[in-house]
């Protein structure tokens, strides 16, 4: 089973595309959430029918047509994220804090000149009005910043099984340099005598292991939106927005597996690390309409085209294995790395449909509710250099349609305004309001309106969801349940002109 390791190492230092992109990558860019200024956030991202808010450009762009004047706003946010992971009965906690720009934008409106000059015509068409609004915003729509720590003691479950399963049937020169080839080069797996495609190990994997994994993720998606709104007689409003989302996702993980209780012959420990950096840019179009049924009731609807993303991945993996003894030598450390891989690909997210309802009582009370339909099985991934037919088939079979709900209420006790809201983003597997992968947000805040020219708003947002995470191939390990909770504080200062 011995072989000349350095010959294969010459092959592994070349950059390869690992083709490890999968349905999770599509889901990451499809599951955007509500983001914007503090008023919008405090109301659970629910202002689709109320309008007159810069954040509406990312949801129902007809909302900007409700503006009668101009507005400029800047928002900043602090986010505190907690993760609690349970792995084979053992629980570990981790924490991450970050600050980010929530929203930067403006809108400007102007009225058309009334063509009816004489008094009789003006009285006849007293509701005549034609107003145009243009707006531009940069708005956070996803936040990937989190840390998670996983640890536990497991019997008869090891990442070596994953390496073995991935290698079977392939000759050494055909192994994936970002995964099982590193296990081969560090003698964690090796070919059986007389064969080049069947693999085994030098130790008995049916033992007890101490497993731990730390995951650090950073990055966000921010969307640039250029919108136009048109108001007809202050009763019907139309809007269109061109969106250009730009995102980055940085992922680093370190997986450590150790011989628990010094019960495994030869093997001592292994350290497998992964680093991925993704840069993404996309484009989409949003259309919306609002109408006043009465002075108190408004309804609206919107449609988002799929977002077409272009992505670039840069990644590198490494594996270090420590042995008590190997081939007659004691305390041996073997290390291999993949070299740097680069891969370009495209993702298409699902389209979205939404409906909005608002109730207003004079200038004292406002209530809004939004419902949004999205079918995650419409997402897809493709590349000029690799066929993702199996991944796209898995997306269509694995995921389903769901609904997102947002609701908010605002009480104006001038000069102080009180707000509260709730948002629930359905699971990509179809569950609503509760369950794994359902994201719920509880929101609140206050605003200050000293005069007609300036305003200052504060919002607090509590998010929570939980998911099952596999530290390696699900065929060989049970899922780790991770509960995510975060608290965001959003501050907005705005000027009306």
VEXTOR-795953 format. One record per residue (C-alpha): z, y, x; residue in three letters. Coordinates in steps of 0.5 Angstrom, whole numbers, padded with zeros to 4 digits. Layout:
// residues N
{z Z; y Y; x X; rest ALA}
...
//
This chain:
// residues 497
{z 0000; y 0000; x 0000; rest UNK}
{z 0000; y 0005; x 0006; rest UNK}
{z -0005; y 0010; x 0007; rest UNK}
{z -0007; y 0016; x 0011; rest UNK}
{z -0004; y 0021; x 0007; rest UNK}
{z -0007; y 0027; x 0011; rest UNK}
{z -0014; y 0025; x 0009; rest UNK}
{z -0012; y 0026; x 0001; rest UNK}
{z -0009; y 0032; x 0003; rest UNK}
{z -0015; y 0036; x 0006; rest UNK}
{z -0018; y 0034; x -0001; rest UNK}
{z -0012; y 0037; x -0005; rest UNK}
{z -0012; y 0044; x -0002; rest UNK}
{z -0018; y 0046; x -0005; rest UNK}
{z -0018; y 0050; x -0012; rest UNK}
{z -0019; y 0046; x -0018; rest UNK}
{z -0019; y 0047; x -0025; rest UNK}
{z -0013; y 0043; x -0028; rest UNK}
{z -0016; y 0043; x -0035; rest UNK}
{z -0009; y 0043; x -0038; rest UNK}
{z -0010; y 0048; x -0043; rest UNK}
{z -0009; y 0046; x -0050; rest UNK}
{z -0007; y 0047; x -0057; rest UNK}
{z 0000; y 0051; x -0055; rest UNK}
{z -0005; y 0056; x -0051; rest UNK}
{z -0008; y 0057; x -0058; rest UNK}
{z -0002; y 0058; x -0062; rest UNK}
{z 0001; y 0062; x -0057; rest UNK}
{z -0004; y 0068; x -0058; rest UNK}
{z -0005; y 0066; x -0066; rest UNK}
{z 0003; y 0067; x -0067; rest UNK}
{z 0003; y 0075; x -0067; rest UNK}
{z 0009; y 0078; x -0070; rest UNK}
{z 0011; y 0085; x -0073; rest UNK}
{z 0012; y 0091; x -0068; rest UNK}
{z 0012; y 0098; x -0068; rest UNK}
{z 0016; y 0104; x -0069; rest UNK}
{z 0023; y 0104; x -0071; rest UNK}
{z 0022; y 0106; x -0078; rest UNK}
{z 0017; y 0100; x -0079; rest UNK}
{z 0021; y 0095; x -0075; rest UNK}
{z 0028; y 0097; x -0079; rest UNK}
{z 0024; y 0095; x -0086; rest UNK}
{z 0022; y 0088; x -0083; rest UNK}
{z 0015; y 0090; x -0082; rest UNK}
{z 0014; y 0091; x -0089; rest UNK}
{z 0010; y 0098; x -0090; rest UNK}
{z 0003; y 0095; x -0092; rest UNK}
{z 0003; y 0099; x -0099; rest UNK}
{z 0007; y 0105; x -0097; rest UNK}
{z 0003; y 0107; x -0092; rest UNK}
{z 0003; y 0113; x -0088; rest UNK}
{z 0006; y 0110; x -0082; rest UNK}
{z 0002; y 0109; x -0075; rest UNK}
{z 0004; y 0102; x -0075; rest UNK}
{z 0000; y 0100; x -0081; rest UNK}
{z -0006; y 0100; x -0076; rest UNK}
{z -0004; y 0093; x -0074; rest UNK}
{z -0003; y 0090; x -0081; rest UNK}
{z -0006; y 0094; x -0087; rest UNK}
{z -0011; y 0100; x -0084; rest UNK}
{z -0011; y 0103; x -0091; rest UNK}
{z -0004; y 0106; x -0090; rest UNK}
{z -0006; y 0111; x -0085; rest UNK}
{z -0011; y 0114; x -0090; rest UNK}
{z -0004; y 0116; x -0094; rest UNK}
{z -0003; y 0121; x -0088; rest UNK}
{z -0004; y 0128; x -0091; rest UNK}
{z -0002; y 0131; x -0084; rest UNK}
{z -0002; y 0129; x -0077; rest UNK}
{z 0003; y 0125; x -0073; rest UNK}
{z 0005; y 0123; x -0066; rest UNK}
{z 0010; y 0118; x -0064; rest UNK}
{z 0013; y 0114; x -0058; rest UNK}
{z 0018; y 0108; x -0059; rest UNK}
{z 0022; y 0104; x -0054; rest UNK}
{z 0026; y 0098; x -0054; rest UNK}
{z 0031; y 0094; x -0051; rest UNK}
{z 0031; y 0086; x -0052; rest UNK}
{z 0036; y 0081; x -0051; rest UNK}
{z 0034; y 0074; x -0052; rest UNK}
{z 0038; y 0068; x -0052; rest UNK}
{z 0036; y 0060; x -0051; rest UNK}
{z 0041; y 0054; x -0053; rest UNK}
{z 0038; y 0048; x -0051; rest UNK}
{z 0040; y 0041; x -0053; rest UNK}
{z 0038; y 0035; x -0048; rest UNK}
{z 0040; y 0028; x -0050; rest UNK}
{z 0047; y 0031; x -0053; rest UNK}
{z 0048; y 0036; x -0047; rest UNK}
{z 0047; y 0043; x -0049; rest UNK}
{z 0046; y 0049; x -0044; rest UNK}
{z 0045; y 0056; x -0045; rest UNK}
{z 0041; y 0062; x -0042; rest UNK}
{z 0039; y 0069; x -0043; rest UNK}
{z 0034; y 0075; x -0041; rest UNK}
{z 0034; y 0082; x -0042; rest UNK}
{z 0028; y 0087; x -0042; rest UNK}
{z 0025; y 0094; x -0044; rest UNK}
{z 0018; y 0095; x -0046; rest UNK}
{z 0014; y 0100; x -0050; rest UNK}
{z 0014; y 0099; x -0057; rest UNK}
{z 0009; y 0104; x -0060; rest UNK}
{z 0005; y 0110; x -0058; rest UNK}
{z 0000; y 0113; x -0062; rest UNK}
{z -0002; y 0119; x -0067; rest UNK}
{z -0006; y 0120; x -0073; rest UNK}
{z -0010; y 0126; x -0075; rest UNK}
{z -0012; y 0128; x -0082; rest UNK}
{z -0017; y 0133; x -0085; rest UNK}
{z -0019; y 0135; x -0092; rest UNK}
{z -0026; y 0136; x -0095; rest UNK}
{z -0028; y 0143; x -0098; rest UNK}
{z -0027; y 0142; x -0105; rest UNK}
{z -0034; y 0143; x -0108; rest UNK}
{z -0032; y 0145; x -0115; rest UNK}
{z -0032; y 0153; x -0114; rest UNK}
{z -0031; y 0156; x -0121; rest UNK}
{z -0024; y 0155; x -0125; rest UNK}
{z -0027; y 0151; x -0131; rest UNK}
{z -0030; y 0145; x -0126; rest UNK}
{z -0023; y 0145; x -0122; rest UNK}
{z -0019; y 0144; x -0128; rest UNK}
{z -0024; y 0139; x -0130; rest UNK}
{z -0024; y 0135; x -0123; rest UNK}
{z -0017; y 0137; x -0122; rest UNK}
{z -0015; y 0131; x -0118; rest UNK}
{z -0021; y 0131; x -0114; rest UNK}
{z -0020; y 0130; x -0106; rest UNK}
{z -0023; y 0127; x -0100; rest UNK}
{z -0019; y 0126; x -0094; rest UNK}
{z -0021; y 0123; x -0087; rest UNK}
{z -0016; y 0120; x -0082; rest UNK}
{z -0017; y 0118; x -0075; rest UNK}
{z -0011; y 0115; x -0071; rest UNK}
{z -0010; y 0111; x -0065; rest UNK}
{z -0004; y 0107; x -0063; rest UNK}
{z -0002; y 0102; x -0057; rest UNK}
{z 0003; y 0097; x -0061; rest UNK}
{z 0007; y 0091; x -0058; rest UNK}
{z 0005; y 0085; x -0063; rest UNK}
{z 0008; y 0079; x -0059; rest UNK}
{z 0014; y 0079; x -0053; rest UNK}
{z 0014; y 0072; x -0049; rest UNK}
{z 0020; y 0074; x -0045; rest UNK}
{z 0025; y 0069; x -0045; rest UNK}
{z 0029; y 0064; x -0040; rest UNK}
{z 0031; y 0057; x -0042; rest UNK}
{z 0036; y 0052; x -0038; rest UNK}
{z 0035; y 0044; x -0040; rest UNK}
{z 0040; y 0039; x -0037; rest UNK}
{z 0042; y 0032; x -0039; rest UNK}
{z 0044; y 0025; x -0036; rest UNK}
{z 0038; y 0020; x -0039; rest UNK}
{z 0037; y 0012; x -0038; rest UNK}
{z 0031; y 0009; x -0037; rest UNK}
{z 0027; y 0016; x -0038; rest UNK}
{z 0024; y 0019; x -0032; rest UNK}
{z 0018; y 0023; x -0030; rest UNK}
{z 0015; y 0018; x -0025; rest UNK}
{z 0013; y 0014; x -0032; rest UNK}
{z 0009; y 0020; x -0033; rest UNK}
{z 0006; y 0020; x -0026; rest UNK}
{z 0004; y 0013; x -0027; rest UNK}
{z 0001; y 0013; x -0034; rest UNK}
{z -0003; y 0019; x -0032; rest UNK}
{z -0006; y 0015; x -0025; rest UNK}
{z -0007; y 0008; x -0028; rest UNK}
{z -0015; y 0007; x -0028; rest UNK}
{z -0017; y 0012; x -0023; rest UNK}
{z -0018; y 0012; x -0015; rest UNK}
{z -0014; y 0016; x -0011; rest UNK}
{z -0019; y 0021; x -0010; rest UNK}
{z -0020; y 0022; x -0017; rest UNK}
{z -0013; y 0024; x -0019; rest UNK}
{z -0011; y 0030; x -0022; rest UNK}
{z -0009; y 0035; x -0016; rest UNK}
{z -0004; y 0039; x -0020; rest UNK}
{z 0000; y 0033; x -0023; rest UNK}
{z 0000; y 0025; x -0021; rest UNK}
{z -0004; y 0026; x -0014; rest UNK}
{z 0002; y 0030; x -0012; rest UNK}
{z 0006; y 0024; x -0014; rest UNK}
{z 0001; y 0019; x -0010; rest UNK}
{z 0002; y 0024; x -0004; rest UNK}
{z 0009; y 0024; x -0003; rest UNK}
{z 0010; y 0016; x -0004; rest UNK}
{z 0013; y 0017; x -0011; rest UNK}
{z 0007; y 0012; x -0014; rest UNK}
{z 0003; y 0008; x -0010; rest UNK}
{z -0003; y 0003; x -0011; rest UNK}
{z -0001; y -0004; x -0012; rest UNK}
{z -0004; y -0009; x -0006; rest UNK}
{z -0011; y -0011; x -0007; rest UNK}
{z -0013; y -0005; x -0012; rest UNK}
{z -0015; y 0002; x -0012; rest UNK}
{z -0013; y 0004; x -0019; rest UNK}
{z -0007; y 0000; x -0021; rest UNK}
{z 0000; y 0004; x -0019; rest UNK}
{z 0007; y 0002; x -0019; rest UNK}
{z 0013; y 0005; x -0015; rest UNK}
{z 0018; y 0003; x -0009; rest UNK}
{z 0024; y 0003; x -0014; rest UNK}
{z 0026; y 0001; x -0020; rest UNK}
{z 0025; y 0007; x -0025; rest UNK}
{z 0030; y 0003; x -0031; rest UNK}
{z 0036; y 0007; x -0028; rest UNK}
{z 0040; y 0013; x -0030; rest UNK}
{z 0038; y 0020; x -0028; rest UNK}
{z 0040; y 0027; x -0028; rest UNK}
{z 0035; y 0031; x -0031; rest UNK}
{z 0035; y 0039; x -0031; rest UNK}
{z 0029; y 0044; x -0032; rest UNK}
{z 0029; y 0052; x -0032; rest UNK}
{z 0024; y 0056; x -0035; rest UNK}
{z 0022; y 0063; x -0034; rest UNK}
{z 0017; y 0066; x -0038; rest UNK}
{z 0015; y 0074; x -0038; rest UNK}
{z 0010; y 0078; x -0041; rest UNK}
{z 0007; y 0081; x -0048; rest UNK}
{z 0001; y 0082; x -0052; rest UNK}
{z 0000; y 0090; x -0054; rest UNK}
{z -0006; y 0092; x -0058; rest UNK}
{z -0010; y 0098; x -0058; rest UNK}
{z -0012; y 0100; x -0065; rest UNK}
{z -0017; y 0105; x -0067; rest UNK}
{z -0017; y 0107; x -0074; rest UNK}
{z -0021; y 0111; x -0079; rest UNK}
{z -0018; y 0112; x -0086; rest UNK}
{z -0021; y 0115; x -0093; rest UNK}
{z -0017; y 0117; x -0099; rest UNK}
{z -0021; y 0118; x -0105; rest UNK}
{z -0017; y 0123; x -0110; rest UNK}
{z -0010; y 0121; x -0107; rest UNK}
{z -0011; y 0114; x -0111; rest UNK}
{z -0015; y 0110; x -0107; rest UNK}
{z -0015; y 0109; x -0100; rest UNK}
{z -0019; y 0105; x -0095; rest UNK}
{z -0018; y 0103; x -0088; rest UNK}
{z -0022; y 0100; x -0082; rest UNK}
{z -0019; y 0099; x -0075; rest UNK}
{z -0022; y 0096; x -0069; rest UNK}
{z -0016; y 0092; x -0065; rest UNK}
{z -0017; y 0091; x -0057; rest UNK}
{z -0010; y 0086; x -0056; rest UNK}
{z -0009; y 0086; x -0048; rest UNK}
{z -0004; y 0081; x -0046; rest UNK}
{z 0000; y 0077; x -0040; rest UNK}
{z 0004; y 0071; x -0040; rest UNK}
{z 0007; y 0069; x -0034; rest UNK}
{z 0011; y 0062; x -0033; rest UNK}
{z 0015; y 0059; x -0028; rest UNK}
{z 0019; y 0052; x -0029; rest UNK}
{z 0023; y 0048; x -0024; rest UNK}
{z 0024; y 0041; x -0026; rest UNK}
{z 0029; y 0037; x -0022; rest UNK}
{z 0031; y 0029; x -0023; rest UNK}
{z 0037; y 0026; x -0019; rest UNK}
{z 0039; y 0019; x -0018; rest UNK}
{z 0046; y 0019; x -0022; rest UNK}
{z 0051; y 0016; x -0019; rest UNK}
{z 0047; y 0013; x -0013; rest UNK}
{z 0045; y 0007; x -0017; rest UNK}
{z 0037; y 0007; x -0015; rest UNK}
{z 0035; y 0004; x -0009; rest UNK}
{z 0031; y 0008; x -0004; rest UNK}
{z 0030; y 0014; x -0009; rest UNK}
{z 0035; y 0020; x -0008; rest UNK}
{z 0032; y 0026; x -0012; rest UNK}
{z 0025; y 0030; x -0014; rest UNK}
{z 0023; y 0037; x -0015; rest UNK}
{z 0017; y 0039; x -0019; rest UNK}
{z 0015; y 0046; x -0020; rest UNK}
{z 0010; y 0050; x -0024; rest UNK}
{z 0007; y 0057; x -0024; rest UNK}
{z 0002; y 0060; x -0029; rest UNK}
{z -0001; y 0067; x -0029; rest UNK}
{z -0005; y 0068; x -0035; rest UNK}
{z -0009; y 0075; x -0037; rest UNK}
{z -0012; y 0076; x -0044; rest UNK}
{z -0016; y 0081; x -0047; rest UNK}
{z -0019; y 0080; x -0054; rest UNK}
{z -0022; y 0084; x -0060; rest UNK}
{z -0022; y 0084; x -0067; rest UNK}
{z -0023; y 0088; x -0074; rest UNK}
{z -0018; y 0090; x -0079; rest UNK}
{z -0020; y 0092; x -0086; rest UNK}
{z -0016; y 0094; x -0092; rest UNK}
{z -0015; y 0098; x -0099; rest UNK}
{z -0009; y 0101; x -0103; rest UNK}
{z -0009; y 0104; x -0110; rest UNK}
{z -0004; y 0107; x -0114; rest UNK}
{z -0003; y 0104; x -0120; rest UNK}
{z 0002; y 0110; x -0122; rest UNK}
{z 0006; y 0115; x -0119; rest UNK}
{z 0011; y 0109; x -0117; rest UNK}
{z 0007; y 0103; x -0116; rest UNK}
{z 0002; y 0102; x -0111; rest UNK}
{z -0002; y 0095; x -0109; rest UNK}
{z -0006; y 0093; x -0103; rest UNK}
{z -0010; y 0088; x -0099; rest UNK}
{z -0012; y 0087; x -0092; rest UNK}
{z -0017; y 0082; x -0088; rest UNK}
{z -0016; y 0081; x -0081; rest UNK}
{z -0022; y 0078; x -0077; rest UNK}
{z -0021; y 0072; x -0072; rest UNK}
{z -0019; y 0075; x -0065; rest UNK}
{z -0024; y 0073; x -0060; rest UNK}
{z -0020; y 0073; x -0053; rest UNK}
{z -0022; y 0072; x -0046; rest UNK}
{z -0017; y 0069; x -0041; rest UNK}
{z -0016; y 0068; x -0034; rest UNK}
{z -0011; y 0063; x -0031; rest UNK}
{z -0008; y 0062; x -0024; rest UNK}
{z -0004; y 0057; x -0023; rest UNK}
{z 0000; y 0053; x -0017; rest UNK}
{z 0004; y 0047; x -0017; rest UNK}
{z 0009; y 0043; x -0012; rest UNK}
{z 0013; y 0037; x -0012; rest UNK}
{z 0018; y 0035; x -0007; rest UNK}
{z 0021; y 0028; x -0006; rest UNK}
{z 0028; y 0026; x -0003; rest UNK}
{z 0029; y 0019; x -0001; rest UNK}
{z 0035; y 0015; x 0002; rest UNK}
{z 0030; y 0011; x 0006; rest UNK}
{z 0023; y 0009; x 0006; rest UNK}
{z 0019; y 0005; x 0010; rest UNK}
{z 0025; y 0004; x 0015; rest UNK}
{z 0026; y 0011; x 0015; rest UNK}
{z 0033; y 0014; x 0013; rest UNK}
{z 0033; y 0021; x 0009; rest UNK}
{z 0026; y 0022; x 0008; rest UNK}
{z 0023; y 0029; x 0005; rest UNK}
{z 0016; y 0029; x 0003; rest UNK}
{z 0013; y 0035; x 0000; rest UNK}
{z 0006; y 0037; x -0003; rest UNK}
{z 0003; y 0042; x -0007; rest UNK}
{z -0004; y 0043; x -0011; rest UNK}
{z -0007; y 0049; x -0008; rest UNK}
{z -0009; y 0055; x -0013; rest UNK}
{z -0013; y 0053; x -0019; rest UNK}
{z -0017; y 0058; x -0023; rest UNK}
{z -0020; y 0057; x -0030; rest UNK}
{z -0023; y 0062; x -0035; rest UNK}
{z -0024; y 0060; x -0042; rest UNK}
{z -0024; y 0063; x -0049; rest UNK}
{z -0019; y 0063; x -0055; rest UNK}
{z -0021; y 0064; x -0062; rest UNK}
{z -0015; y 0066; x -0067; rest UNK}
{z -0015; y 0064; x -0074; rest UNK}
{z -0017; y 0070; x -0079; rest UNK}
{z -0011; y 0073; x -0084; rest UNK}
{z -0011; y 0075; x -0091; rest UNK}
{z -0005; y 0080; x -0094; rest UNK}
{z -0003; y 0083; x -0100; rest UNK}
{z 0002; y 0089; x -0101; rest UNK}
{z 0006; y 0091; x -0107; rest UNK}
{z 0011; y 0098; x -0106; rest UNK}
{z 0015; y 0101; x -0111; rest UNK}
{z 0017; y 0108; x -0110; rest UNK}
{z 0023; y 0112; x -0114; rest UNK}
{z 0021; y 0119; x -0113; rest UNK}
{z 0023; y 0121; x -0106; rest UNK}
{z 0030; y 0117; x -0106; rest UNK}
{z 0028; y 0110; x -0106; rest UNK}
{z 0022; y 0106; x -0103; rest UNK}
{z 0021; y 0098; x -0103; rest UNK}
{z 0015; y 0094; x -0100; rest UNK}
{z 0013; y 0087; x -0100; rest UNK}
{z 0008; y 0084; x -0096; rest UNK}
{z 0005; y 0077; x -0096; rest UNK}
{z 0000; y 0074; x -0091; rest UNK}
{z -0004; y 0068; x -0091; rest UNK}
{z -0006; y 0064; x -0084; rest UNK}
{z -0009; y 0058; x -0083; rest UNK}
{z -0007; y 0055; x -0076; rest UNK}
{z -0012; y 0050; x -0076; rest UNK}
{z -0018; y 0055; x -0075; rest UNK}
{z -0016; y 0056; x -0068; rest UNK}
{z -0020; y 0054; x -0063; rest UNK}
{z -0021; y 0054; x -0055; rest UNK}
{z -0028; y 0053; x -0051; rest UNK}
{z -0030; y 0054; x -0044; rest UNK}
{z -0037; y 0054; x -0040; rest UNK}
{z -0034; y 0049; x -0035; rest UNK}
{z -0030; y 0044; x -0040; rest UNK}
{z -0031; y 0041; x -0047; rest UNK}
{z -0025; y 0042; x -0051; rest UNK}
{z -0027; y 0038; x -0057; rest UNK}
{z -0021; y 0033; x -0056; rest UNK}
{z -0016; y 0039; x -0056; rest UNK}
{z -0020; y 0043; x -0062; rest UNK}
{z -0020; y 0036; x -0066; rest UNK}
{z -0012; y 0036; x -0065; rest UNK}
{z -0011; y 0043; x -0067; rest UNK}
{z -0015; y 0041; x -0074; rest UNK}
{z -0011; y 0035; x -0075; rest UNK}
{z -0004; y 0038; x -0072; rest UNK}
{z -0004; y 0045; x -0076; rest UNK}
{z -0004; y 0047; x -0083; rest UNK}
{z -0004; y 0053; x -0087; rest UNK}
{z 0002; y 0058; x -0088; rest UNK}
{z 0005; y 0064; x -0091; rest UNK}
{z 0008; y 0070; x -0087; rest UNK}
{z 0013; y 0074; x -0092; rest UNK}
{z 0016; y 0081; x -0090; rest UNK}
{z 0020; y 0086; x -0095; rest UNK}
{z 0023; y 0092; x -0093; rest UNK}
{z 0027; y 0098; x -0097; rest UNK}
{z 0029; y 0105; x -0096; rest UNK}
{z 0034; y 0110; x -0099; rest UNK}
{z 0033; y 0117; x -0097; rest UNK}
{z 0040; y 0121; x -0097; rest UNK}
{z 0037; y 0127; x -0093; rest UNK}
{z 0037; y 0128; x -0088; rest UNK}
{z 0039; y 0121; x -0087; rest UNK}
{z 0035; y 0115; x -0089; rest UNK}
{z 0038; y 0108; x -0089; rest UNK}
{z 0033; y 0102; x -0088; rest UNK}
{z 0034; y 0094; x -0089; rest UNK}
{z 0029; y 0089; x -0088; rest UNK}
{z 0027; y 0081; x -0088; rest UNK}
{z 0021; y 0078; x -0085; rest UNK}
{z 0019; y 0070; x -0085; rest UNK}
{z 0013; y 0067; x -0081; rest UNK}
{z 0012; y 0061; x -0083; rest UNK}
{z 0011; y 0054; x -0079; rest UNK}
{z 0004; y 0053; x -0076; rest UNK}
{z 0006; y 0046; x -0079; rest UNK}
{z 0006; y 0049; x -0086; rest UNK}
{z 0014; y 0050; x -0087; rest UNK}
{z 0016; y 0056; x -0090; rest UNK}
{z 0023; y 0060; x -0090; rest UNK}
{z 0027; y 0055; x -0086; rest UNK}
{z 0026; y 0049; x -0081; rest UNK}
{z 0023; y 0048; x -0074; rest UNK}
{z 0018; y 0053; x -0072; rest UNK}
{z 0020; y 0058; x -0078; rest UNK}
{z 0021; y 0065; x -0075; rest UNK}
{z 0026; y 0069; x -0079; rest UNK}
{z 0028; y 0076; x -0077; rest UNK}
{z 0033; y 0081; x -0080; rest UNK}
{z 0033; y 0088; x -0079; rest UNK}
{z 0036; y 0095; x -0081; rest UNK}
{z 0036; y 0102; x -0078; rest UNK}
{z 0037; y 0109; x -0080; rest UNK}
{z 0033; y 0115; x -0079; rest UNK}
{z 0034; y 0123; x -0078; rest UNK}
{z 0030; y 0128; x -0082; rest UNK}
{z 0033; y 0135; x -0080; rest UNK}
{z 0026; y 0138; x -0082; rest UNK}
{z 0019; y 0137; x -0083; rest UNK}
{z 0017; y 0137; x -0076; rest UNK}
{z 0021; y 0132; x -0072; rest UNK}
{z 0024; y 0126; x -0074; rest UNK}
{z 0028; y 0120; x -0070; rest UNK}
{z 0029; y 0113; x -0072; rest UNK}
{z 0033; y 0107; x -0070; rest UNK}
{z 0032; y 0100; x -0072; rest UNK}
{z 0036; y 0093; x -0070; rest UNK}
{z 0032; y 0087; x -0071; rest UNK}
{z 0035; y 0080; x -0070; rest UNK}
{z 0030; y 0074; x -0069; rest UNK}
{z 0032; y 0067; x -0069; rest UNK}
{z 0028; y 0060; x -0069; rest UNK}
{z 0028; y 0053; x -0066; rest UNK}
{z 0023; y 0049; x -0063; rest UNK}
{z 0022; y 0042; x -0060; rest UNK}
{z 0020; y 0042; x -0053; rest UNK}
{z 0018; y 0036; x -0048; rest UNK}
{z 0020; y 0037; x -0041; rest UNK}
{z 0014; y 0032; x -0040; rest UNK}
{z 0010; y 0027; x -0044; rest UNK}
{z 0013; y 0026; x -0050; rest UNK}
{z 0011; y 0019; x -0049; rest UNK}
{z 0016; y 0018; x -0044; rest UNK}
{z 0022; y 0023; x -0046; rest UNK}
{z 0025; y 0025; x -0053; rest UNK}
{z 0025; y 0032; x -0055; rest UNK}
{z 0029; y 0038; x -0053; rest UNK}
{z 0031; y 0042; x -0058; rest UNK}
{z 0032; y 0049; x -0056; rest UNK}
{z 0035; y 0055; x -0061; rest UNK}
{z 0032; y 0062; x -0059; rest UNK}
{z 0036; y 0068; x -0062; rest UNK}
{z 0034; y 0075; x -0060; rest UNK}
{z 0037; y 0082; x -0061; rest UNK}
{z 0032; y 0088; x -0061; rest UNK}
{z 0034; y 0096; x -0061; rest UNK}
{z 0028; y 0100; x -0062; rest UNK}
{z 0028; y 0108; x -0062; rest UNK}
{z 0023; y 0112; x -0064; rest UNK}
{z 0022; y 0120; x -0063; rest UNK}
{z 0016; y 0123; x -0068; rest UNK}
{z 0013; y 0130; x -0069; rest UNK}
{z 0009; y 0132; x -0075; rest UNK}
{z 0003; y 0137; x -0074; rest UNK}
//
